[in-house]
Amino acid sequence: MDESSALKVIAIRAVETADGARTLWSDDDRAWASRAAAEVVGADAAPEAFVARRAALAVEKLGARQPALLRTLRAMQWRPWVGGAIVAIAFALGMFIDQVDRTQRINILAPPVLLLLVWNVAVYVVIVASYIVRYGDATDGPLRRVVARAAGGRLPLNRIGGGAMRGPILAFVTDWVTRAAPLHGARAARILHFAAAALALGVIAGLYLRGLGLEYLASWQSTFLEAPTVHAIVAFAYAPGSLLTGIAVPDAVAVAALRAPAGANAAQWIHLMAATVAAIVVVPRLLLAVLAGAIERHRATRMLLSLAEPYFHRLLRGFRGGPSRVRVIPYSYALPPEVVTGLESVIARVFGGSAAMLVSQPVAYGDQIAATDDAKSMGTTLVVLFNASATPEREVQGAMLASLAAGATGASARVALVDEGAWALRWRAEPSRITDRRAAWQRLGEEAGVPVVFADLSAPDLAAVEESFDRAMTDDG
């Protein structure tokens, strides 16, 4: 999934996850987004395409109602101009680094040039060491983090505002910053490598531009160094330039003759400095920038979102098989009207308003799912409904769960739903009884390999039940 699509997916995911009361984005809105996206991408499209299209449609519709969402999306986008400005400033800085003193002399020990070489060599060492220590993944240093923060999008809290959108927006920003960090790190690395190359090119350009209009003399001076030491330093430092240009570094005698106030025409030294900077800084930095750019493009076009997460798992259920079909099998349980109403609300919330629910005749106490039910289960989510007031027994309810796990081979998922409304009402003064009963049902479910969900169907907490179903069906799938 590319960066733009991932940004919208994460935004809508934050809204739909945080908006448990459906005040911002109703069940009808969610069903519309899924249905419209499925129609656009087609039944044969990849899951990522469906999720991305659905998010784009949802952003368009929800953004019209909640402008804060669109403002946040714009604020969190990468700002390319920041990188261009950094590179331009680096080049200008290189142009105006003071390498020539007021007497029109170029110091062959000039700190800007030598410091530039030493700094870049140190950076290369750190990069190599980081890749080795981190097994091929370079760490983000302070400069990268500064660039990423400057260009990668940050939303000031005072721009979020209050109201129902504040929570989802905060969740979106937090999630996106974490997920986009590897991509932004690669972008920052590319910018900094280009900036380092631009700085070096600015240094070279400054040397030559000043040398065109004025004659400069090469010399050196030092309180502590003598000519042999200076010759050794410049011979080592400018060796790459000597190899590239074929210009030999003057010998120790010639270097001694340059000691201030003496000097000589600086042309050959400018050539040596420029070629050395090009070889040690410009070329390696450009190669590193190209490599960082390739990593950036790879990450920008392949943002990793795990579609196995419960949120995406729920979205894709309807897309892969059309409107969900849910078959509810009560076990020795005659459903009161209020339980039926609550069950309908739960199924609509968990599987979407277009889900088709069929409530079968209750299975008698001690019976199991008939083998002939396999044909009815093709592509259907099977929900066996128990009453928590019944004591869960391995030989009875456990056998029912075991038959559910072993049979119904065509079912897309199998879940045990325990209605604990009456039981919880009876023992609300003794919550330990409720906890113990839940634990007993959980043990039967684990033994049979069937996930168990608890709900008070007379007054269901839809957000909590949805979350429980998501976990249960993700594990079962």
C-alpha positions in Angstrom: 0.0 0.0 0.0 1.4 3.4 -0.9 1.9 6.2 1.5 -1.1 8.3 0.5 -3.4 5.4 0.8 -1.9 4.3 4.1 -2.3 7.8 5.6 -6.1 7.7 4.8 -6.5 4.1 6.0 -4.8 4.9 9.4 -7.0 8.0 9.7 -10.2 6.2 9.1 -9.1 3.3 11.2 -8.5 5.7 14.1 -12.0 7.2 13.7 -13.8 3.9 13.4 -11.9 2.4 16.3 -12.3 5.4 18.7 -15.9 6.2 17.7 -17.5 3.4 19.7 -20.8 5.3 20.0 -21.0 5.8 16.2 -21.7 9.5 16.7 -19.1 10.6 14.0 -19.4 7.7 11.6 -22.6 5.6 11.8 -23.1 1.9 11.0 -24.9 3.0 7.8 -21.9 5.1 6.9 -19.5 2.2 7.4 -21.7 -0.1 5.4 -21.9 2.4 2.6 -18.1 2.8 2.5 -17.6 -0.9 2.3 -20.3 -1.4 -0.3 -19.1 1.5 -2.5 -15.5 0.4 -2.3 -16.4 -3.2 -3.2 -18.3 -1.9 -6.3 -15.4 0.3 -7.4 -12.5 -2.2 -7.0 -14.5 -5.3 -8.0 -14.7 -8.7 -6.4 -11.3 -9.9 -7.8 -9.3 -6.9 -6.3 -6.6 -7.4 -3.7 -7.7 -6.8 -0.1 -5.2 -3.9 0.1 -7.0 -2.2 -2.9 -10.4 -2.6 -1.2 -9.2 -1.2 2.1 -7.4 1.7 0.4 -10.5 2.6 -1.7 -12.8 2.3 1.2 -10.6 4.7 3.2 -10.5 7.2 0.4 -14.3 7.2 0.1 -14.7 7.5 3.8 -12.2 10.4 4.1 -14.1 12.3 1.3 -17.5 11.8 3.0 -16.4 12.2 6.6 -14.1 15.1 5.8 -17.0 17.1 4.4 -18.6 16.8 7.9 -15.5 17.1 10.0 -13.0 19.6 8.4 -10.6 18.9 11.2 -9.9 15.5 9.7 -8.9 17.0 6.3 -6.7 19.6 8.1 -5.0 16.8 10.0 -4.3 14.8 6.9 -2.8 17.8 5.2 -0.7 18.6 8.3 0.7 15.0 8.5 1.8 14.9 4.9 5.5 15.1 4.1 6.6 18.6 3.0 9.1 18.3 0.1 10.1 22.0 0.2 11.9 21.5 3.5 14.4 19.1 1.8 14.9 21.5 -1.1 15.5 24.4 1.3 18.0 22.4 3.4 20.0 21.5 0.3 20.0 25.1 -1.0 21.1 26.5 2.3 23.9 23.9 2.5 25.2 24.9 -0.9 25.1 28.6 0.0 26.9 27.9 3.2 29.6 26.0 1.4 30.0 28.9 -1.0 30.7 31.4 1.7 32.8 29.4 4.1 35.8 31.5 4.8 38.7 29.8 3.2 40.6 32.8 2.0 41.9 35.4 4.4 42.0 39.1 3.8 45.5 39.0 2.4 44.3 36.7 -0.4 46.0 33.6 0.9 44.7 30.1 1.0 45.8 28.1 4.0 46.6 24.6 2.8 45.8 23.5 6.4 42.5 25.4 6.1 40.2 24.0 8.8 37.0 24.2 6.6 38.4 21.8 4.0 40.1 19.4 6.4 37.2 19.5 8.8 34.8 18.7 5.9 36.9 15.6 5.0 37.2 14.4 8.6 33.5 14.9 9.3 32.4 12.9 6.3 34.8 10.1 6.9 33.5 9.9 10.5 29.9 9.8 9.2 30.8 6.9 6.9 32.4 5.0 9.8 29.2 5.5 11.9 27.0 4.4 9.0 28.9 1.2 8.4 29.1 0.5 12.1 25.4 1.1 12.5 24.5 -1.3 9.7 26.7 -4.0 11.2 25.4 -3.6 14.8 21.8 -3.3 13.7 22.0 -6.0 11.1 21.5 -3.8 8.0 19.3 -1.1 9.4 21.0 2.2 10.1 19.9 4.1 13.2 18.4 7.6 12.9 20.8 10.1 14.4 19.8 13.5 15.8 20.1 15.3 12.5 17.8 12.8 10.8 15.3 13.2 13.6 15.4 17.0 13.3 14.8 16.8 9.6 12.0 14.3 9.9 10.3 16.4 12.5 10.6 19.5 10.4 9.3 17.9 7.2 7.4 14.9 8.3 4.3 16.5 9.7 3.4 17.5 13.2 0.0 18.7 14.3 0.1 21.3 17.1 -2.4 20.3 19.8 -4.1 23.7 19.7 -5.1 23.0 16.1 -6.9 19.8 16.9 -9.7 21.5 18.9 -12.1 19.8 21.1 -15.2 17.8 20.5 -15.7 14.2 19.4 -12.9 14.4 16.8 -10.2 15.2 19.2 -9.7 11.6 20.4 -9.7 10.0 17.0 -7.3 12.6 15.6 -4.9 12.2 18.5 -5.0 8.4 18.0 -4.4 8.9 14.2 -1.4 11.2 14.7 0.2 8.9 17.3 -0.3 5.8 15.1 0.9 7.5 11.9 4.0 9.0 13.4 5.1 5.6 14.6 4.2 3.8 11.4 5.8 6.4 9.1 9.0 6.7 11.1 11.0 4.3 8.9 9.9 6.1 5.7 10.6 9.5 7.2 14.0 8.3 8.4 14.9 7.3 4.8 13.8 10.6 3.5 15.7 12.5 6.1 18.8 10.5 5.2 18.4 11.3 1.5 18.1 15.0 2.2 21.1 15.0 4.5 23.3 13.2 2.0 22.3 15.6 -0.7 22.9 18.5 1.7 26.4 17.2 2.5 27.1 16.9 -1.2 25.7 20.4 -1.8 27.9 21.8 1.0 31.0 20.3 -0.6 30.0 21.5 -4.0 29.6 25.0 -2.6 33.1 24.8 -1.1 34.5 23.8 -4.5 32.5 26.5 -6.3 33.7 29.1 -3.8 37.3 28.1 -4.4 37.1 28.4 -8.1 34.9 31.5 -8.3 37.2 33.5 -6.0 40.2 32.2 -7.9 38.9 33.4 -11.2 38.8 37.1 -10.3 41.7 37.2 -7.9 45.1 35.7 -7.6 45.5 33.8 -4.4 48.6 32.5 -2.8 48.9 29.1 -1.0 50.7 29.2 2.4 50.4 27.8 5.8 51.3 28.8 9.4 51.2 26.9 12.6 52.4 27.4 16.2 53.0 23.7 16.8 53.6 22.1 13.4 56.8 22.0 11.4 57.2 21.6 7.7 57.8 17.8 7.7 54.6 17.2 9.7 52.6 19.6 7.6 53.8 17.8 4.4 52.8 14.5 5.9 49.3 15.9 6.7 48.6 17.4 3.3 50.2 14.5 1.4 47.7 12.1 3.2 44.7 14.4 3.1 45.0 15.4 -0.6 46.1 12.0 -1.9 42.7 11.3 -3.5 42.8 14.6 -5.3 46.4 13.8 -6.5 45.2 10.5 -7.9 42.3 12.0 -9.7 44.1 15.0 -11.2 47.6 13.6 -11.6 48.9 16.6 -9.8 51.6 15.6 -7.3 51.5 17.0 -3.8 54.6 19.2 -3.5 57.4 17.7 -1.5 58.5 18.7 2.0 61.0 21.3 0.7 58.3 23.0 -1.4 55.8 22.9 1.5 58.4 24.4 3.8 58.9 27.3 1.3 55.1 28.1 1.6 55.3 28.9 5.3 53.9 32.4 5.9 54.7 35.1 5.2 56.0 33.3 2.0 53.6 31.8 -0.5 53.1 30.6 -4.1 50.3 30.5 -6.6 47.5 28.5 -5.2 46.1 27.0 -8.4 47.5 23.4 -8.0 46.4 23.4 -4.3 42.9 24.5 -5.3 42.8 21.6 -7.8 44.0 19.2 -5.2 41.5 20.4 -2.6 38.6 20.4 -5.1 39.3 16.9 -6.4 39.8 15.5 -2.9 36.5 17.0 -1.7 34.8 15.6 -4.8 36.2 12.1 -4.2 35.7 11.9 -0.5 32.5 13.8 -0.1 30.6 14.6 -3.2 30.6 11.2 -5.0 30.1 9.0 -1.9 27.3 11.3 -0.6 25.5 11.3 -3.9 25.7 7.5 -4.0 24.4 7.3 -0.4 21.6 9.7 -1.4 20.6 7.5 -4.3 20.6 4.5 -2.1 18.5 6.3 0.6 16.2 7.4 -2.2 15.7 3.8 -3.4 14.9 2.7 0.2 12.5 5.7 0.5 10.6 4.8 -2.7 10.4 1.1 -1.6 8.9 2.1 1.8 6.7 4.8 0.3 5.1 2.3 -2.0 5.0 -0.6 0.4 3.7 0.8 3.7 3.2 -2.3 5.9 -0.3 -2.7 7.4 -1.1 -6.0 8.9 -4.5 -7.0 7.5 -4.6 -9.7 10.1 -5.5 -7.1 12.7 -9.1 -7.4 14.0 -10.1 -4.1 12.4 -9.1 -5.1 8.9 -10.2 -8.7 9.5 -13.7 -7.4 10.1 -13.7 -5.1 7.0 -12.5 -7.9 4.8 -15.1 -10.5 5.9 -17.8 -8.8 3.9 -15.6 -8.0 0.9 -14.3 -11.5 0.4 -17.6 -13.2 0.6 -20.2 -10.5 0.1 -22.7 -9.6 2.9 -22.0 -11.8 5.9 -24.2 -14.7 6.7 -24.6 -15.6 10.3 -26.3 -18.7 11.6 -27.2 -18.6 15.3 -27.9 -22.0 16.9 -29.4 -21.6 20.4 -28.5 -24.5 22.7 -31.3 -25.5 25.0 -32.3 -21.9 25.1 -35.7 -20.4 24.2 -34.9 -16.8 23.4 -37.0 -14.0 25.0 -37.9 -11.1 22.7 -35.5 -8.7 24.3 -32.6 -11.2 23.8 -33.6 -11.5 20.1 -33.5 -7.8 19.8 -30.1 -7.6 21.5 -28.8 -10.4 19.3 -29.9 -8.6 16.2 -28.1 -5.5 17.4 -24.9 -7.5 18.1 -24.9 -9.2 14.7 -25.5 -5.9 12.9 -22.7 -4.2 14.8 -20.2 -7.0 14.4 -21.0 -8.1 10.8 -22.5 -5.0 9.3 -26.0 -3.9 8.8 -26.3 -5.9 5.6 -25.5 -9.2 7.4 -28.1 -11.9 7.0 -28.9 -13.6 10.3 -30.7 -16.9 10.6 -31.8 -18.2 14.0 -32.1 -22.0 13.9 -34.4 -24.1 16.0 -32.8 -24.6 19.5 -30.7 -27.8 19.9 -32.1 -29.9 22.7 -30.1 -30.4 25.8 -27.6 -33.2 25.3 -27.9 -33.1 21.5 -25.2 -32.0 19.0 -25.1 -30.3 15.6 -26.4 -32.7 13.0 -24.0 -33.8 10.3 -26.5 -32.7 7.7 -25.9 -29.1 8.9 -22.6 -29.0 7.1 -24.3 -28.0 3.8 -26.1 -25.2 5.5 -22.8 -23.9 7.0 -21.0 -23.2 3.7 -19.4 -19.7 4.0 -21.5 -19.0 7.1 -20.3 -17.8 10.5 -21.8 -20.2 13.1 -22.7 -18.8 16.5 -23.8 -21.3 19.1 -25.8 -19.4 21.7 -25.7 -20.6 25.3 -27.4 -19.3 28.5 -24.9 -18.6 31.2 -27.4 -19.7 33.8 -26.9 -23.3 32.6 -24.0 -25.0 34.4 -21.3 -25.7 31.7 -20.5 -29.4 31.7 -17.8 -31.1 29.6 -20.1 -34.0 28.7 -23.0 -31.7 27.6 -22.1 -28.2 26.5 -18.5 -29.3 26.0 -19.6 -32.1 23.7 -21.7 -29.5 21.8 -18.6 -27.3 21.3 -16.5 -30.3 20.2 -19.1 -31.2 17.6 -19.1 -27.6 16.4 -15.3 -27.7 16.1 -15.2 -31.1 14.3 -18.3 -30.7 12.1 -19.6 -27.8 10.1 -16.5 -28.0 8.0 -17.9 -25.4 5.5 -18.3 -22.7 8.1 -16.1 -19.6 7.7 -15.9 -19.1 11.5 -17.2 -20.7 14.7 -18.0 -18.8 17.9 -19.7 -19.6 21.1 -21.8 -16.7 22.4 -22.8 -16.9 26.1 -25.7 -14.7 27.1 -25.0 -13.8 30.7 -27.7 -11.2 31.2 -29.9 -13.2 33.5 -27.0 -14.8 35.4 -25.2 -11.4 35.9 -28.5 -9.8 37.1 -29.0 -12.7 39.6 -25.4 -12.5 41.0 -24.6 -8.8 40.6 -24.1 -8.6 44.3 -21.5 -11.4 44.1 -19.3 -10.6 41.1 -17.0 -13.6 41.9 -19.8 -15.9 40.9 -19.9 -14.2 37.5 -16.2 -14.5 37.1 -16.2 -18.2 38.1 -18.9 -19.0 35.6 -17.0 -17.2 32.8 -13.9 -19.1 33.6 -15.8 -22.4 33.4 -17.2 -21.5 29.9 -13.7 -20.4 28.8 -12.2 -23.7 29.8 -14.8 -25.6 27.8 -14.1 -23.4 24.8 -10.4 -23.8 25.0 -10.7 -27.6 25.3 -12.9 -27.7 22.2 -10.9 -25.1 20.3 -13.8 -22.7 20.0 -13.5 -19.0 21.0 -16.1 -17.9 23.6 -17.7 -14.4 23.7 -19.8 -13.1 26.6 -22.6 -10.6 26.3 -25.7 -9.4 28.1 -28.0 -9.7 25.1 -30.9 -7.9 26.9 -28.8 -4.7 27.0 -25.5 -5.4 25.1 -22.5 -3.2 25.3 -22.0 -3.2 21.5 -18.5 -1.7 21.5 -17.2 -4.4 24.0 -19.0 -7.2 22.2 -17.6 -6.1 18.8 -14.1 -6.1 20.2 -14.6 -9.5 21.7 -15.9 -10.9 18.4 -13.0 -9.4 16.6 -10.5 -11.1 18.8 -12.4 -14.4 18.7 -12.8 -14.5 14.9 -9.3 -13.4 14.3 -8.0 -16.3 16.4 -10.5 -18.7 14.8 -9.6 -17.6 11.3 
